[in-house]
């Protein structure tokens, strides 16, 4: 297929197809740009440059094109992320640099996963997990590498669904909500939430029930919180701690996001957001800050 014919096919599909069809053609288009007639001979070793190109396309995208391009980016990241997940699960005996690189690839994938879900309307979130999993299988086959097991991918989606549901729920309840950059995520900040009426904000790290309990126990064991503070944290479902050092020190509220208390999550949204709003008001009343720390770690 000539470049002109390829471009014409891409324009036709991107103008009339579903967001997932457009994502596949966006992905193929960036591969064609990078490798020409050899674009279909995908290899995992060749993906890093294409992923960076796709990120630039996402940055340039308008509101209409952005969802398809973010999903295309997620598809391109899948082979690396699946390889990284396998390395983490099997605890391969590689050096620190190798493990650090694999962890970065997983974090990068998770960031894009969240971005992709938030870029979609409610109607497209319903089949997001199943559809993207099927598309990722095709990409991994083309890259001649293994894919996540469905259990691995569901675990990723399940973990990130809490973060996404808090973001959407807080926004729906009138809070200002901002996802943070990877720098802040490394300091344990998933997002910053501000109460418009008071101007006070908190940095939040969303935790599953088990992860929250383990973290509180670790903090007590390390002497970072007292036994009484740990008991209160397990009762209330939140606690503020300090992460990082020096100029990078940041106060973070660990927030236990459990469906038994906050409510059920369906298709990345809480069924009801009233209790979430009450919890956010409570946490901001206890720990809210005012000042230029808000937006400090927000992605530009």
Secondary structure as UniProt FT lines:
FT   HELIX           3..16
FT   HELIX           19..35
FT   HELIX           36..38
FT   TURN            39..40
FT   HELIX           44..46
FT   HELIX           47..60
FT   HELIX           63..90
FT   HELIX           96..119
FT   HELIX           122..125
FT   TURN            126..127
FT   HELIX           128..142
FT   TURN            143..144
FT   HELIX           150..172
FT   TURN            173..174
FT   STRAND          176..180
FT   HELIX           182..186
FT   TURN            187..188
FT   STRAND          191..195
FT   TURN            196..199
FT   STRAND          200..207
FT   HELIX           209..221
FT   TURN            222..223
FT   HELIX           227..236
FT   STRAND          238..243
FT   HELIX           246..248
FT   STRAND          250..256
FT   TURN            259..262
FT   STRAND          265..266
FT   TURN            267..268
FT   STRAND          269..270
FT   HELIX           274..287
FT   TURN            292..297
//
